[in-house]
């Protein structure tokens, strides 16, 4: 099973949109990069300066709401 992490931030309309549209059956971890632990993990993936949300699938970054939702839907079909 892939490790899937969705990095979000507070007051991010794109982050909220992605969270509201993501497949319900997809197992992933949501990390808030505005919190200390989330910021530390975002720094590990070198995404602190990226525009959020950012999806990480087994170390691969996916940026942008539409590409993220497309990738999530493709991953959900594999489950």
C-alpha positions as CSV (number, residue, x, y, z in Angstrom):
1,X,0.0,0.0,0.0
2,X,1.3,3.5,-0.9
3,X,2.0,6.1,1.7
4,X,-0.3,9.0,0.8
5,X,-0.1,12.3,2.6
6,X,-2.1,15.5,1.9
7,X,-0.4,18.6,3.2
8,X,-2.8,21.5,3.8
9,X,-2.8,24.9,5.6
10,X,-5.3,26.9,7.6
11,X,-7.6,29.3,5.7
12,X,-6.7,27.7,2.4
13,X,-9.8,27.5,0.1
14,X,-8.1,25.1,-2.3
15,X,-7.2,22.8,0.6
16,X,-10.8,22.8,1.8
17,X,-12.0,22.1,-1.8
18,X,-9.7,19.1,-2.2
19,X,-10.6,17.7,1.3
20,X,-14.4,18.0,0.4
21,X,-14.0,16.3,-3.0
22,X,-11.5,13.5,-2.1
23,X,-12.7,9.9,-2.4
24,X,-14.1,8.7,0.9
25,X,-12.5,5.2,0.6
26,X,-9.0,6.5,0.0
27,X,-6.7,5.9,3.0
28,X,-4.4,8.9,3.5
29,X,-3.0,11.1,6.2
30,X,-3.8,14.8,6.3
31,X,-1.1,17.0,7.7
32,X,-1.6,20.7,8.6
33,X,1.6,22.5,7.7
34,X,0.6,25.4,9.9
35,X,1.2,23.3,13.0
36,X,4.6,22.6,14.3
37,X,4.6,18.8,13.6
38,X,3.2,19.4,10.1
39,X,5.7,22.1,9.3
40,X,8.5,19.8,10.3
41,X,7.2,17.1,8.0
42,X,6.6,19.6,5.2
43,X,10.3,20.7,5.6
44,X,11.3,17.0,5.3
45,X,9.6,16.9,1.9
46,X,11.0,20.3,1.0
47,X,7.5,21.8,0.3
48,X,7.3,24.6,2.8
49,X,7.6,27.2,0.0
50,X,5.1,25.4,-2.3
51,X,1.5,26.6,-2.9
52,X,-0.8,24.3,-0.9
53,X,-2.4,21.8,-1.0
54,X,0.4,19.3,-1.9
55,X,-0.1,15.6,-2.2
56,X,2.8,13.2,-1.5
57,X,2.5,9.6,-2.8
58,X,5.5,7.4,-1.9
59,X,7.7,10.5,-2.0
60,X,6.4,11.9,-5.3
61,X,4.8,15.4,-5.1
62,X,1.6,16.3,-6.8
63,X,0.7,20.0,-6.8
64,X,-2.5,21.8,-7.8
65,X,-6.1,21.0,-6.8
66,X,-7.1,19.3,-10.1
67,X,-4.0,17.1,-10.4
68,X,-4.3,16.2,-6.8
69,X,-8.0,15.1,-7.1
70,X,-7.2,13.3,-10.4
71,X,-4.4,11.3,-8.6
72,X,-6.6,10.6,-5.6
73,X,-9.3,9.2,-7.8
74,X,-6.9,7.0,-9.7
75,X,-5.4,5.7,-6.4
76,X,-8.9,5.1,-5.0
77,X,-9.8,2.9,-8.0
78,X,-6.7,0.7,-7.3
79,X,-8.0,0.1,-3.7
